[in-house]
C-alpha cells in the first residue's frame, strides 16, 4: 500500500469515521492497465465483493462479517457491472453486480443484507469496503444512459467512468456525490439541539443536516439549513470531519456551531420535533422507543459523542 494511504489519509483524525479510510489503496494508476486487470482475474489472485440489488454479501452470525469471494472469469461473466475498487494488502478487489439474478446468488458464501441494517456490526475495514462497492454499483445502475443525448453508455477505466456510445456526443461521465452538511449546534455550554423526522425509528433523534445547494459554500449551507429547520442564527462554524454515506450517494460534511438563541421555531414540514438537550440527558439516554441516539456507524453519533466527551 502506498505511504500516503498508511499515514497521510488519517492525518486530521485520531480515529476515522466509520466507512471512511478503510485501508483501501484505490490504485487509480492501474485502472487503465487492461493487461494488469485481466491478469488479476485470470490468475485468480483477485477478490470479488458481490452486490445484489443494493445489498452486500455478508457472513451470517453475530456479528456478521463482510464477504469477498475468489475472483474467476466464470464468476464475473455472470455479473453486470464490474468495478476495480483497489488493493488491500496488494490483493486486487472488484465490486460485481449480480442484480440481474431473480434470486440472490452465492448463498454458499453468505447472505445479501442491507448495509443500513448490518453496517455498524462489521469491522471498520469491512464496512468501508462494502459501502464503497455498493456505491459504485449503484452509480452504474443509475447511469446506463447519457444525460446529454440519451444514448447508451459503456463502462471504462475499470468501472470508474462511463462513456456515451454516440460518437457525435462521446461524453464522459464520472461518479458524482451529493454533498450534505450535518451539524451539531450547541449553546457554548452543556446543551445542544437534536431533532427527529417522522420516518425514523421510534425515539431516534439526531443532529440536523441538509443538502448543499448549487452556488453555496459549505458554511452558508450550514447556516441556511439551521435557520430553515429550527429558526436560529449561528456563529463559530467549525469543520469537524466527513463520512461517505452511500445511501444512495452522499458525502456527509460534519460541522459544529454555536447559537445564543434559546427559542426554536421548528419547521414542521421537515421535522417532527426538535429541542434542546443537556449533556446529562444524553449521557443517560435510555436508548429505547422514548429516546435513542443515532446509530453508532453514523457521523451524527460521532459528532454527539465527541461533544459529550469534550
C-alpha positions as CSV (number, residue, x, y, z in Angstrom):
1,X,0.0,0.0,0.0
2,X,1.3,3.5,-0.8
3,X,2.7,5.5,2.1
4,X,0.0,8.2,1.6
5,X,-2.7,5.7,2.5
6,X,-0.8,4.4,5.5
7,X,-0.1,7.8,7.0
8,X,-1.4,10.9,5.2
9,X,-5.1,10.0,4.8
10,X,-5.7,9.9,8.5
11,X,-3.7,13.0,9.4
12,X,-6.7,15.1,10.6
13,X,-8.4,12.4,12.6
14,X,-7.2,10.3,15.5
15,X,-9.9,7.7,14.6
16,X,-11.6,7.9,11.2
17,X,-15.4,7.9,10.9
18,X,-17.0,4.6,10.1
19,X,-17.0,3.8,6.3
20,X,-14.0,6.1,5.8
21,X,-10.3,5.3,5.5
22,X,-10.7,1.6,5.4
23,X,-7.2,0.7,4.4
24,X,-8.0,0.5,0.7
25,X,-5.4,1.7,-1.8
26,X,-7.5,2.8,-4.7
27,X,-4.5,2.5,-7.1
28,X,-6.0,4.8,-9.7
29,X,-2.9,4.4,-11.8
30,X,-3.9,0.8,-12.5
31,X,-7.4,1.4,-13.7
32,X,-6.5,1.9,-17.3
33,X,-4.0,-1.0,-17.3
34,X,-6.2,-3.6,-19.0
35,X,-3.5,-6.3,-19.1
36,X,-2.9,-6.0,-15.4
37,X,-6.6,-6.1,-14.6
38,X,-7.0,-9.2,-16.8
39,X,-4.1,-10.9,-15.1
40,X,-5.6,-10.5,-11.7
41,X,-8.7,-12.3,-12.7
42,X,-7.1,-14.9,-14.9
43,X,-4.7,-15.9,-12.2
44,X,-7.5,-15.9,-9.6
45,X,-5.5,-13.6,-7.4
46,X,-8.2,-11.0,-7.0
47,X,-11.2,-10.9,-4.7
48,X,-14.8,-10.0,-5.7
49,X,-17.2,-8.0,-3.5
50,X,-20.7,-9.0,-4.7
51,X,-23.7,-6.7,-4.7
52,X,-27.3,-7.8,-5.3
53,X,-30.0,-5.1,-5.6
54,X,-28.1,-2.7,-3.3
55,X,-27.4,-5.4,-0.8
56,X,-24.0,-6.7,0.2
57,X,-22.9,-10.3,0.8
58,X,-22.2,-10.9,4.5
59,X,-21.4,-13.9,6.5
60,X,-24.2,-15.0,8.9
61,X,-23.6,-14.8,12.6
62,X,-23.4,-12.3,15.4
63,X,-21.6,-10.1,14.5
64,X,-21.7,-10.8,10.7
65,X,-18.6,-10.4,8.6
66,X,-18.2,-8.9,5.2
67,X,-17.6,-11.3,2.3
68,X,-15.2,-11.1,-0.7
69,X,-15.1,-14.3,-2.8
70,X,-12.3,-15.5,-5.0
71,X,-12.4,-14.0,-8.5
72,X,-12.7,-16.0,-11.6
73,X,-13.7,-15.2,-15.2
74,X,-16.7,-17.5,-14.9
75,X,-18.0,-15.7,-11.8
76,X,-17.6,-12.3,-13.3
77,X,-19.2,-13.3,-16.6
78,X,-22.4,-13.8,-14.6
79,X,-22.2,-10.2,-13.3
80,X,-23.4,-6.9,-14.7
81,X,-21.1,-4.0,-13.9
82,X,-17.6,-4.9,-12.6
83,X,-15.5,-2.2,-10.9
84,X,-11.9,-2.3,-9.8
85,X,-12.0,-1.0,-6.2
86,X,-8.3,-1.1,-5.4
87,X,-5.8,-3.0,-3.4
88,X,-5.9,-4.4,0.1
89,X,-2.6,-5.8,1.2
90,X,-1.6,-5.9,-2.5
91,X,-4.6,-8.0,-3.5
92,X,-7.0,-6.5,-6.1
93,X,-10.6,-6.2,-5.1
94,X,-13.5,-5.8,-7.5
95,X,-17.2,-4.9,-7.0
96,X,-19.6,-7.0,-9.1
97,X,-23.3,-6.5,-9.7
98,X,-25.5,-9.6,-9.6
99,X,-28.8,-7.7,-9.5
100,X,-30.0,-9.4,-12.8
101,X,-30.4,-12.7,-10.8
102,X,-34.0,-13.3,-9.8
103,X,-32.8,-14.8,-6.5
104,X,-29.7,-13.9,-4.5
105,X,-26.7,-15.9,-5.8
106,X,-23.6,-17.1,-3.9
107,X,-25.6,-18.4,-1.0
108,X,-22.8,-20.9,-0.2
109,X,-20.7,-17.8,0.9
110,X,-23.2,-15.8,2.9
111,X,-26.4,-13.8,2.8
112,X,-27.2,-10.5,1.0
113,X,-28.1,-7.8,3.5
114,X,-28.8,-4.1,3.5
115,X,-25.8,-2.3,5.0
116,X,-28.2,0.1,6.8
117,X,-29.1,-2.8,8.9
118,X,-25.8,-4.6,9.5
119,X,-23.1,-2.0,8.7
120,X,-22.5,-1.0,12.3
121,X,-21.9,-4.7,13.2
122,X,-19.0,-5.0,10.8
123,X,-15.3,-4.2,11.3
124,X,-14.2,-0.8,10.1
125,X,-12.3,-2.2,7.1
126,X,-15.2,-4.5,6.1
127,X,-17.7,-1.6,6.4
128,X,-15.6,0.7,4.3
129,X,-15.1,-1.9,1.5
130,X,-18.7,-2.9,1.3
131,X,-20.2,0.6,1.1
132,X,-17.6,1.5,-1.5
133,X,-18.7,-1.5,-3.6
134,X,-22.3,-0.6,-3.1
135,X,-21.8,3.0,-4.1
136,X,-20.0,2.2,-7.3
137,X,-22.6,-0.4,-8.4
138,X,-25.4,2.0,-7.6
139,X,-23.8,4.7,-9.8
140,X,-23.5,2.3,-12.7
141,X,-27.1,1.2,-12.4
142,X,-28.3,4.8,-12.5
143,X,-26.2,6.0,-15.4
144,X,-26.9,3.4,-18.1
145,X,-27.8,6.3,-20.5
146,X,-26.1,9.6,-21.4
147,X,-27.6,12.6,-19.6
148,X,-26.6,14.8,-22.6
149,X,-28.0,12.9,-25.6
150,X,-29.9,9.9,-24.1
151,X,-27.8,7.2,-25.9
152,X,-26.4,4.2,-24.0
153,X,-23.2,4.5,-22.1
154,X,-20.5,1.9,-21.5
155,X,-18.1,1.3,-18.6
156,X,-14.5,2.3,-19.0
157,X,-11.4,2.7,-16.8
158,X,-12.2,-0.4,-14.8
159,X,-15.6,0.9,-13.9
160,X,-14.6,4.5,-12.8
161,X,-16.1,6.2,-15.9
162,X,-18.9,5.7,-18.3
163,X,-18.7,7.0,-21.9
164,X,-21.6,7.8,-24.3
165,X,-21.7,5.4,-27.2
166,X,-22.9,8.1,-29.6
167,X,-19.8,9.1,-31.5
168,X,-21.1,12.6,-32.0
169,X,-21.5,13.0,-28.2
170,X,-18.9,10.8,-26.6
171,X,-19.5,12.5,-23.2
172,X,-17.5,11.0,-20.4
173,X,-19.5,10.6,-17.1
174,X,-17.8,10.2,-13.8
175,X,-19.3,9.2,-10.4
176,X,-20.9,12.1,-8.6
177,X,-21.6,12.6,-4.9
178,X,-24.4,14.6,-3.2
179,X,-22.7,16.8,-0.6
180,X,-24.7,17.2,2.6
181,X,-23.8,19.2,5.7
182,X,-24.5,17.8,9.1
183,X,-24.0,20.0,12.1
184,X,-24.0,19.9,15.9
185,X,-25.4,23.2,17.3
186,X,-24.6,24.0,20.9
187,X,-25.1,26.9,23.2
188,X,-21.5,27.2,24.3
189,X,-22.3,25.3,27.5
190,X,-23.9,21.9,28.1
191,X,-26.8,22.0,25.7
192,X,-27.3,21.0,22.1
193,X,-30.1,20.8,19.6
194,X,-31.4,17.4,18.4
195,X,-34.4,16.8,16.1
196,X,-36.2,13.8,14.6
197,X,-38.1,13.0,11.4
198,X,-41.4,11.1,11.3
199,X,-39.9,8.2,9.3
200,X,-37.1,7.4,11.7
201,X,-37.2,4.5,14.1
202,X,-39.2,5.3,17.3
203,X,-37.4,7.6,19.7
204,X,-34.4,8.3,17.4
205,X,-33.0,11.8,17.5
206,X,-30.1,13.3,15.6
207,X,-28.2,16.5,14.9
208,X,-29.6,18.4,11.9
209,X,-28.5,18.0,8.3
210,X,-29.3,19.0,4.8
211,X,-28.0,19.1,1.2
212,X,-25.7,21.8,-0.2
213,X,-27.4,23.8,-2.9
214,X,-25.7,25.0,-6.2
215,X,-23.6,28.1,-5.8
216,X,-23.5,27.7,-2.0
217,X,-20.5,27.4,0.3
218,X,-20.5,24.7,2.9
219,X,-20.6,27.2,5.7
220,X,-23.5,29.0,4.1
221,X,-25.3,25.7,3.8
222,X,-24.8,25.0,7.5
223,X,-26.3,28.4,8.5
224,X,-29.2,28.2,6.0
225,X,-30.2,24.7,7.0
226,X,-30.2,25.5,10.7
227,X,-32.3,28.7,10.2
228,X,-34.7,26.8,7.9
229,X,-35.2,23.9,10.3
230,X,-35.1,25.5,13.7
231,X,-35.1,29.2,13.1
232,X,-31.9,30.2,14.9
233,X,-28.8,32.2,13.9
234,X,-25.4,30.6,14.4
235,X,-21.8,31.6,14.8
236,X,-18.4,29.9,15.3
237,X,-18.9,27.4,12.4
238,X,-16.1,24.9,12.5
239,X,-15.4,21.8,10.3
240,X,-15.2,18.5,12.2
241,X,-14.8,15.6,9.8
242,X,-16.5,13.9,6.9
243,X,-18.0,10.5,6.1
244,X,-19.0,8.6,3.0
245,X,-22.7,7.8,3.2
246,X,-23.8,5.9,0.0
247,X,-27.5,5.6,0.9
248,X,-27.6,6.2,-2.0
249,X,-24.7,8.6,-2.8
250,X,-24.0,11.2,-0.2
251,X,-20.8,12.6,1.4
252,X,-21.6,13.9,4.9
253,X,-19.6,17.0,5.9
254,X,-19.6,17.5,9.6
255,X,-19.6,20.8,11.4
256,X,-20.1,22.3,14.8
257,X,-21.5,25.8,15.5
258,X,-22.9,27.9,18.4
259,X,-26.1,29.8,18.9
260,X,-27.2,32.2,21.6
261,X,-30.9,31.9,20.5
262,X,-32.8,29.8,23.1
263,X,-36.1,29.6,21.4
264,X,-36.6,27.2,18.5
265,X,-39.0,27.7,15.6
266,X,-39.3,24.1,14.3
267,X,-40.1,23.7,10.6
268,X,-42.8,21.0,11.0
269,X,-42.8,20.2,7.3
270,X,-39.2,18.9,7.7
271,X,-39.1,17.8,11.3
272,X,-41.5,16.1,13.6
273,X,-39.8,17.8,16.6
274,X,-36.6,19.5,17.7
275,X,-35.5,20.7,21.1
276,X,-32.6,21.4,23.4
277,X,-31.0,18.5,25.3
278,X,-28.4,18.7,28.1
279,X,-25.2,16.7,28.2
280,X,-26.6,14.8,31.2
281,X,-29.7,13.8,29.3
282,X,-27.6,12.3,26.5
283,X,-25.2,10.6,28.8
284,X,-28.2,8.9,30.5
285,X,-30.0,8.1,27.3
286,X,-32.4,5.2,27.8
287,X,-31.8,4.0,24.2
288,X,-35.4,2.9,23.8
289,X,-38.5,3.9,21.9
290,X,-38.9,7.0,24.1
291,X,-35.4,8.3,23.2
292,X,-32.4,7.0,21.4
293,X,-29.2,8.4,19.9
294,X,-28.2,7.9,16.3
295,X,-26.7,4.6,15.2
296,X,-23.0,4.2,16.1
297,X,-21.8,4.0,12.5
298,X,-23.0,7.5,11.7
299,X,-21.1,10.8,11.7
300,X,-24.1,12.1,13.6
301,X,-23.3,9.9,16.6
302,X,-19.6,10.8,16.2
303,X,-20.4,14.5,16.5
304,X,-22.5,13.9,19.6
305,X,-20.0,11.6,21.3
306,X,-17.1,14.0,20.7
307,X,-19.2,16.9,22.1
308,X,-20.3,14.9,25.2
309,X,-16.8,13.8,26.0
310,X,-15.1,17.2,25.3
